[in-house]
Amino acid sequence: MWQIYGQDHITRQLDSALNTGRVSHAYLLVGPPHVGKMALALGMAQAINCLASGPRATRRSPQPLADLPEPDPAPGLFADLGPQPEGTSPYLLEDKEVYSQPLTGTADDTGGSVPCGQCSQCQRVAQGVHPDIRIIGVGSVDDEGVNRRDIRIEQVREIESFLNLTPYEGACKVVVVDGAELMNTAAANALLKTLEEPPPESLMLLLTANEDALLPTIRSRCSALYLKPVPKTDLQERLTQDHAVDSETAELVARLSRGCFGQAINALRDYQALEQRQADLERLMQVCEGGLDVRFDYASEVATQFGRDRVAARELLYLWLRWWRDLLLVKEGGEEYLHNSDLATALRLQATELSTADVVAFIKRLNRTLEALDANANPRLTLESLVMGLPQV
């Protein structure tokens, strides 16, 4: 039984592929952070090695055998923008702990017998100690003490050597590349060779929040699985029923998580995260009302934070982006879609002092700032330019 919530369209396809022995040699798992990509990857590693199904052909088919559904059209301004790698564990984009425990009543039950979750293979994968499963990604600091921002060719070469070995105790070796869009050029080209000539008894799973950042040649050699956010009402109901959350908190968390089950569970487990969000938004409003000295001081703080922790600084800018998105919705009469619904009064008050053109212009400026930071522009100069263009409230 698959231990993942809200992705029935994918688990049905995988059940069919497993039952017929038509599993691709490589899959591309696409979706926003915390939507369940790592949970699905671990479930696939369990399923391909699960003892409940008995002997199974393990040679992966060299090419995708069927076209899977295309992703929904990007909702433009209101989409999650760009990759958002998080955490310093080897699981990076997903919080493995959220999904490693059984989800009573939440798994997609499509009638398949694998992964059973009970055999030694399934349990060892869930515990992260299976010798035939390897996960790579961007760590915070490498062995040389250098803060890395990409997946390097040395990491790809290591998994190539790993895949060429005979499985030690399972039926198939599985490699998970977490944050595949963060591979540098050399690493991507090295991985492409492995995808073109996959070793027998091997399965590669590439996780990404930004499919377009991958080489087209890599995308064409993988079967793509698109994970979709859970509708707000469904997620709210799940949180209320299974996690003893009151309806008001469940609605707020469902909105803030943007349909990503893992993000919602993290918010429920760590109330400090909600308190930090409140503090960050209060500071944002202070900066909007302050003069240039306040704004430049704030830009310096964020630039310093960016140098220490790029992920946290990017998250802060995405928080800004969602706030200004909500301002636009208030201006245009779409308050039922607000992310920050608990602060609707403050949003209405600020929206009265801004024109729609002001809001749209600053949203574009925020997007350009994020792109510039991704391109390694000088953080302080980039952020100072951002706050100089902040409309005065």
C-alpha positions as a Python dict, from the first residue, in 0.01 Angstrom:
ca = {
    (1, 'M'): (0, 0, 0),
    (2, 'W'): (137, 339, -100),
    (3, 'Q'): (205, 568, 197),
    (4, 'I'): (134, 892, 13),
    (5, 'Y'): (-175, 1109, 17),
    (6, 'G'): (-350, 1274, -274),
    (7, 'Q'): (-159, 1122, -567),
    (8, 'D'): (-399, 846, -678),
    (9, 'H'): (-342, 926, -1046),
    (10, 'I'): (24, 829, -1008),
    (11, 'T'): (-9, 525, -782),
    (12, 'R'): (-260, 368, -1022),
    (13, 'Q'): (-10, 401, -1306),
    (14, 'L'): (271, 256, -1097),
    (15, 'D'): (58, -38, -983),
    (16, 'S'): (-17, -120, -1346),
    (17, 'A'): (351, -92, -1444),
    (18, 'L'): (460, -315, -1154),
    (19, 'N'): (196, -578, -1222),
    (20, 'T'): (286, -600, -1591),
    (21, 'G'): (663, -569, -1545),
    (22, 'R'): (673, -256, -1758),
    (23, 'V'): (868, -32, -1521),
    (24, 'S'): (1084, 235, -1683),
    (25, 'H'): (1454, 255, -1604),
    (26, 'A'): (1419, 620, -1496),
    (27, 'Y'): (1143, 847, -1367),
    (28, 'L'): (1123, 1222, -1330),
    (29, 'L'): (914, 1320, -1025),
    (30, 'V'): (795, 1678, -1068),
    (31, 'G'): (617, 1891, -811),
    (32, 'P'): (652, 2178, -563),
    (33, 'P'): (850, 2131, -240),
    (34, 'H'): (688, 1909, 26),
    (35, 'V'): (420, 1779, -212),
    (36, 'G'): (545, 1422, -160),
    (37, 'K'): (820, 1360, -416),
    (38, 'M'): (1053, 1193, -167),
    (39, 'A'): (768, 993, -17),
    (40, 'L'): (681, 864, -364),
    (41, 'A'): (1046, 789, -443),
    (42, 'L'): (1087, 584, -126),
    (43, 'G'): (760, 406, -201),
    (44, 'M'): (886, 315, -549),
    (45, 'A'): (1212, 188, -398),
    (46, 'Q'): (1006, -28, -162),
    (47, 'A'): (773, -152, -436),
    (48, 'I'): (1051, -260, -672),
    (49, 'N'): (1220, -457, -394),
    (50, 'C'): (913, -569, -197),
    (51, 'L'): (907, -939, -105),
    (52, 'A'): (527, -957, -105),
    (53, 'S'): (509, -984, -483),
    (54, 'G'): (753, -1272, -510),
    (55, 'P'): (1017, -1295, -788),
    (56, 'R'): (992, -1021, -1046),
    (57, 'A'): (1187, -934, -1357),
    (58, 'T'): (1419, -654, -1256),
    (59, 'R'): (1565, -541, -1586),
    (60, 'R'): (1439, -187, -1643),
    (61, 'S'): (1303, -102, -1983),
    (62, 'P'): (1555, 129, -2158),
    (63, 'Q'): (1302, 388, -2262),
    (64, 'P'): (971, 520, -2130),
    (65, 'L'): (696, 297, -2267),
    (66, 'A'): (399, 527, -2238),
    (67, 'D'): (330, 896, -2242),
    (68, 'L'): (202, 1008, -1905),
    (69, 'P'): (-31, 1307, -1855),
    (70, 'E'): (114, 1648, -1916),
    (71, 'P'): (127, 1887, -1619),
    (72, 'D'): (-153, 2136, -1570),
    (73, 'P'): (-84, 2471, -1734),
    (74, 'A'): (124, 2689, -1504),
    (75, 'P'): (-100, 2938, -1325),
    (76, 'G'): (143, 3217, -1402),
    (77, 'L'): (169, 3472, -1126),
    (78, 'F'): (15, 3246, -866),
    (79, 'A'): (246, 2949, -916),
    (80, 'D'): (529, 2840, -689),
    (81, 'L'): (821, 3008, -863),
    (82, 'G'): (1142, 2820, -921),
    (83, 'P'): (1324, 2558, -716),
    (84, 'Q'): (1320, 2596, -339),
    (85, 'P'): (1569, 2347, -194),
    (86, 'E'): (1528, 2314, 180),
    (87, 'G'): (1703, 2151, 469),
    (88, 'T'): (2050, 2013, 520),
    (89, 'S'): (1966, 1644, 535),
    (90, 'P'): (2032, 1421, 234),
    (91, 'Y'): (1657, 1432, 168),
    (92, 'L'): (1664, 1809, 102),
    (93, 'L'): (1347, 1903, -85),
    (94, 'E'): (1125, 1671, 115),
    (95, 'D'): (1103, 1600, 485),
    (96, 'K'): (1143, 1224, 495),
    (97, 'E'): (1031, 1205, 857),
    (98, 'V'): (687, 1332, 764),
    (99, 'Y'): (627, 1035, 540),
    (100, 'S'): (826, 759, 710),
    (101, 'Q'): (548, 681, 959),
    (102, 'P'): (234, 490, 853),
    (103, 'L'): (-51, 723, 756),
    (104, 'T'): (-355, 540, 884),
    (105, 'G'): (-639, 591, 645),
    (106, 'T'): (-448, 830, 421),
    (107, 'A'): (-263, 605, 183),
    (108, 'D'): (-388, 565, -170),
    (109, 'D'): (-534, 217, -179),
    (110, 'T'): (-551, 114, -541),
    (111, 'G'): (-575, -256, -471),
    (112, 'G'): (-207, -332, -535),
    (113, 'S'): (-16, -557, -296),
    (114, 'V'): (311, -366, -308),
    (115, 'P'): (473, -198, -138),
    (116, 'C'): (350, -403, 157),
    (117, 'G'): (535, -191, 414),
    (118, 'Q'): (585, -495, 636),
    (119, 'C'): (858, -707, 479),
    (120, 'S'): (1224, -659, 563),
    (121, 'Q'): (1294, -483, 233),
    (122, 'C'): (1017, -224, 280),
    (123, 'Q'): (1113, -158, 640),
    (124, 'R'): (1483, -114, 564),
    (125, 'V'): (1403, 135, 288),
    (126, 'A'): (1174, 330, 523),
    (127, 'Q'): (1445, 336, 790),
    (128, 'G'): (1705, 463, 542),
    (129, 'V'): (1942, 167, 593),
    (130, 'H'): (1888, -36, 274),
    (131, 'P'): (2228, -100, 108),
    (132, 'D'): (2081, -92, -245),
    (133, 'I'): (1924, 253, -211),
    (134, 'R'): (2131, 569, -257),
    (135, 'I'): (2012, 931, -224),
    (136, 'I'): (2217, 1229, -340),
    (137, 'G'): (2151, 1601, -337),
    (138, 'V'): (2296, 1935, -236),
    (139, 'G'): (2430, 1928, 119),
    (140, 'S'): (2496, 2241, 321),
    (141, 'V'): (2870, 2170, 351),
    (142, 'D'): (3084, 1916, 171),
    (143, 'D'): (3378, 1711, 304),
    (144, 'E'): (3612, 2002, 237),
    (145, 'G'): (3402, 2244, 442),
    (146, 'V'): (3281, 2433, 134),
    (147, 'N'): (2921, 2549, 108),
    (148, 'R'): (2796, 2387, -213),
    (149, 'R'): (2509, 2518, -423),
    (150, 'D'): (2489, 2242, -682),
    (151, 'I'): (2518, 1868, -739),
    (152, 'R'): (2871, 1794, -858),
    (153, 'I'): (3010, 1549, -1110),
    (154, 'E'): (3189, 1360, -830),
    (155, 'Q'): (2851, 1271, -682),
    (156, 'V'): (2724, 1146, -1018),
    (157, 'R'): (3035, 935, -1070),
    (158, 'E'): (2983, 778, -728),
    (159, 'I'): (2629, 671, -815),
    (160, 'E'): (2748, 539, -1152),
    (161, 'S'): (2989, 308, -969),
    (162, 'F'): (2713, 216, -726),
    (163, 'L'): (2468, 124, -1004),
    (164, 'N'): (2721, -98, -1179),
    (165, 'L'): (2745, -324, -876),
    (166, 'T'): (2518, -625, -835),
    (167, 'P'): (2233, -562, -588),
    (168, 'Y'): (2347, -672, -243),
    (169, 'E'): (2020, -789, -90),
    (170, 'G'): (1735, -644, -296),
    (171, 'A'): (1610, -711, -646),
    (172, 'C'): (1711, -371, -782),
    (173, 'K'): (1946, -83, -707),
    (174, 'V'): (1771, 253, -674),
    (175, 'V'): (1927, 600, -696),
    (176, 'V'): (1731, 911, -595),
    (177, 'V'): (1862, 1248, -715),
    (178, 'D'): (1698, 1507, -490),
    (179, 'G'): (1687, 1850, -652),
    (180, 'A'): (1792, 1726, -996),
    (181, 'E'): (1763, 2079, -1140),
    (182, 'L'): (2059, 2176, -921),
    (183, 'M'): (2309, 1959, -1111),
    (184, 'N'): (2588, 2158, -1266),
    (185, 'T'): (2662, 2115, -1637),
    (186, 'A'): (2930, 1850, -1592),
    (187, 'A'): (2714, 1647, -1356),
    (188, 'A'): (2413, 1667, -1587),
    (189, 'N'): (2614, 1546, -1885),
    (190, 'A'): (2760, 1259, -1682),
    (191, 'L'): (2414, 1155, -1566),
    (192, 'L'): (2286, 1168, -1922),
    (193, 'K'): (2530, 895, -2023),
    (194, 'T'): (2400, 672, -1745),
    (195, 'L'): (2041, 736, -1853),
    (196, 'E'): (2126, 645, -2211),
    (197, 'E'): (2293, 317, -2109),
    (198, 'P'): (2129, 213, -1780),
    (199, 'P'): (2288, -80, -1597),
    (200, 'P'): (2066, -386, -1542),
    (201, 'E'): (1873, -416, -1214),
    (202, 'S'): (1875, -38, -1167),
    (203, 'L'): (1617, 236, -1125),
    (204, 'M'): (1686, 611, -1127),
    (205, 'L'): (1445, 862, -973),
    (206, 'L'): (1504, 1232, -1039),
    (207, 'L'): (1317, 1472, -809),
    (208, 'T'): (1266, 1831, -921),
    (209, 'A'): (1062, 2139, -842),
    (210, 'N'): (1160, 2302, -1172),
    (211, 'E'): (1142, 2068, -1470),
    (212, 'D'): (1240, 2337, -1719),
    (213, 'A'): (1580, 2378, -1549),
    (214, 'L'): (1680, 2025, -1657),
    (215, 'L'): (1844, 1946, -1989),
    (216, 'P'): (1584, 1849, -2251),
    (217, 'T'): (1789, 1536, -2324),
    (218, 'I'): (1757, 1426, -1961),
    (219, 'R'): (1382, 1492, -1955),
    (220, 'S'): (1331, 1294, -2275),
    (221, 'R'): (1494, 984, -2125),
    (222, 'C'): (1272, 973, -1816),
    (223, 'S'): (907, 890, -1766),
    (224, 'A'): (759, 1196, -1600),
    (225, 'L'): (524, 1176, -1300),
    (226, 'Y'): (357, 1504, -1204),
    (227, 'L'): (259, 1538, -839),
    (228, 'K'): (-27, 1780, -781),
    (229, 'P'): (-109, 1984, -470),
    (230, 'V'): (-410, 1860, -278),
    (231, 'P'): (-724, 2078, -301),
    (232, 'K'): (-760, 2304, 2),
    (233, 'T'): (-1091, 2160, 116),
    (234, 'D'): (-959, 1802, 98),
    (235, 'L'): (-643, 1890, 288),
    (236, 'Q'): (-840, 2082, 549),
    (237, 'E'): (-1070, 1784, 602),
    (238, 'R'): (-774, 1546, 633),
    (239, 'L'): (-603, 1765, 892),
    (240, 'T'): (-924, 1796, 1093),
    (241, 'Q'): (-1003, 1424, 1092),
    (242, 'D'): (-660, 1264, 1129),
    (243, 'H'): (-463, 1521, 1326),
    (244, 'A'): (-720, 1658, 1573),
    (245, 'V'): (-686, 2013, 1441),
    (246, 'D'): (-964, 2265, 1488),
    (247, 'S'): (-1130, 2382, 1168),
    (248, 'E'): (-991, 2738, 1183),
    (249, 'T'): (-629, 2623, 1223),
    (250, 'A'): (-679, 2353, 959),
    (251, 'E'): (-803, 2610, 707),
    (252, 'L'): (-513, 2846, 777),
    (253, 'V'): (-252, 2569, 752),
    (254, 'A'): (-412, 2434, 434),
    (255, 'R'): (-393, 2779, 275),
    (256, 'L'): (-36, 2847, 385),
    (257, 'S'): (86, 2503, 271),
    (258, 'R'): (-61, 2564, -77),
    (259, 'G'): (-190, 2206, -99),
    (260, 'C'): (139, 2038, -3),
    (261, 'F'): (69, 1776, 262),
    (262, 'G'): (424, 1765, 396),
    (263, 'Q'): (432, 2142, 440),
    (264, 'A'): (104, 2128, 633),
    (265, 'I'): (231, 1858, 868),
    (266, 'N'): (553, 2050, 928),
    (267, 'A'): (351, 2361, 1021),
    (268, 'L'): (140, 2162, 1269),
    (269, 'R'): (448, 2009, 1428),
    (270, 'D'): (639, 2335, 1457),
    (271, 'Y'): (425, 2623, 1579),
    (272, 'Q'): (738, 2837, 1592),
    (273, 'A'): (730, 2840, 1213),
    (274, 'L'): (388, 3009, 1222),
    (275, 'E'): (512, 3256, 1483),
    (276, 'Q'): (818, 3333, 1267),
    (277, 'R'): (592, 3392, 967),
    (278, 'Q'): (389, 3640, 1171),
    (279, 'A'): (704, 3823, 1280),
    (280, 'D'): (840, 3834, 925),
    (281, 'L'): (516, 3979, 789),
    (282, 'E'): (504, 4243, 1062),
    (283, 'R'): (858, 4344, 971),
    (284, 'L'): (759, 4355, 606),
    (285, 'M'): (482, 4604, 682),
    (286, 'Q'): (722, 4814, 890),
    (287, 'V'): (962, 4830, 596),
    (288, 'C'): (679, 4932, 362),
    (289, 'E'): (597, 5222, 597),
    (290, 'G'): (959, 5321, 672),
    (291, 'G'): (1199, 5555, 500),
    (292, 'L'): (1512, 5473, 302),
    (293, 'D'): (1724, 5421, 613),
    (294, 'V'): (1485, 5152, 739),
    (295, 'R'): (1474, 4988, 398),
    (296, 'F'): (1849, 4983, 348),
    (297, 'D'): (1900, 4838, 696),
    (298, 'Y'): (1653, 4564, 612),
    (299, 'A'): (1823, 4495, 277),
    (300, 'S'): (2155, 4460, 459),
    (301, 'E'): (2001, 4213, 707),
    (302, 'V'): (1854, 3995, 434),
    (303, 'A'): (2179, 4008, 234),
    (304, 'T'): (2371, 3891, 540),
    (305, 'Q'): (2119, 3614, 593),
    (306, 'F'): (2152, 3516, 227),
    (307, 'G'): (2526, 3473, 273),
    (308, 'R'): (2470, 3239, 570),
    (309, 'D'): (2158, 3055, 455),
    (310, 'R'): (2042, 3099, 98),
    (311, 'V'): (1736, 2880, 151),
    (312, 'A'): (1601, 3083, 445),
    (313, 'A'): (1660, 3411, 262),
    (314, 'R'): (1481, 3284, -49),
    (315, 'E'): (1192, 3168, 166),
    (316, 'L'): (1165, 3518, 308),
    (317, 'L'): (1144, 3665, -42),
    (318, 'Y'): (879, 3410, -139),
    (319, 'L'): (687, 3519, 169),
    (320, 'W'): (702, 3873, 31),
    (321, 'L'): (586, 3748, -306),
    (322, 'R'): (284, 3573, -158),
    (323, 'W'): (196, 3887, 42),
    (324, 'W'): (197, 4104, -268),
    (325, 'R'): (2, 3838, -455),
    (326, 'D'): (-262, 3865, -184),
    (327, 'L'): (-263, 4245, -222),
    (328, 'L'): (-338, 4200, -590),
    (329, 'L'): (-622, 3961, -510),
    (330, 'V'): (-769, 4212, -266),
    (331, 'K'): (-747, 4486, -530),
    (332, 'E'): (-920, 4263, -785),
    (333, 'G'): (-1187, 4114, -557),
    (334, 'G'): (-1045, 3764, -516),
    (335, 'E'): (-1016, 3746, -138),
    (336, 'E'): (-1140, 3387, -121),
    (337, 'Y'): (-802, 3281, -267),
    (338, 'L'): (-580, 3460, -14),
    (339, 'H'): (-284, 3271, 131),
    (340, 'N'): (-262, 3500, 434),
    (341, 'S'): (-633, 3490, 510),
    (342, 'D'): (-574, 3549, 881),
    (343, 'L'): (-431, 3893, 796),
    (344, 'A'): (-706, 3998, 556),
    (345, 'T'): (-775, 4322, 748),
    (346, 'A'): (-413, 4436, 719),
    (347, 'L'): (-411, 4345, 351),
    (348, 'R'): (-726, 4550, 284),
    (349, 'L'): (-580, 4848, 467),
    (350, 'Q'): (-254, 4838, 272),
    (351, 'A'): (-435, 4777, -58),
    (352, 'T'): (-631, 5102, -20),
    (353, 'E'): (-305, 5297, -39),
    (354, 'L'): (-174, 5123, -351),
    (355, 'S'): (-286, 5107, -711),
    (356, 'T'): (-307, 4783, -904),
    (357, 'A'): (-21, 4906, -1123),
    (358, 'D'): (195, 4959, -812),
    (359, 'V'): (129, 4604, -690),
    (360, 'V'): (193, 4442, -1029),
    (361, 'A'): (514, 4641, -1080),
    (362, 'F'): (654, 4534, -744),
    (363, 'I'): (563, 4169, -804),
    (364, 'K'): (763, 4185, -1125),
    (365, 'R'): (1051, 4347, -935),
    (366, 'L'): (1043, 4064, -680),
    (367, 'N'): (1058, 3805, -956),
    (368, 'R'): (1355, 3980, -1118),
    (369, 'T'): (1528, 3992, -779),
    (370, 'L'): (1489, 3617, -728),
    (371, 'E'): (1621, 3553, -1079),
    (372, 'A'): (1921, 3779, -1018),
    (373, 'L'): (2005, 3607, -690),
    (374, 'D'): (1983, 3269, -861),
    (375, 'A'): (2230, 3403, -1117),
    (376, 'N'): (2473, 3492, -833),
    (377, 'A'): (2424, 3867, -847),
    (378, 'N'): (2560, 4068, -554),
    (379, 'P'): (2299, 4008, -279),
    (380, 'R'): (2328, 4347, -108),
    (381, 'L'): (2309, 4553, -425),
    (382, 'T'): (2024, 4340, -558),
    (383, 'L'): (1821, 4371, -238),
    (384, 'E'): (1889, 4743, -207),
    (385, 'S'): (1755, 4786, -559),
    (386, 'L'): (1447, 4588, -454),
    (387, 'V'): (1362, 4801, -150),
    (388, 'M'): (1425, 5124, -341),
    (389, 'G'): (1143, 5023, -574),
    (390, 'L'): (909, 4942, -285),
    (391, 'P'): (594, 5157, -310),
    (392, 'Q'): (559, 5398, -18),
    (393, 'V'): (268, 5317, 214),
}
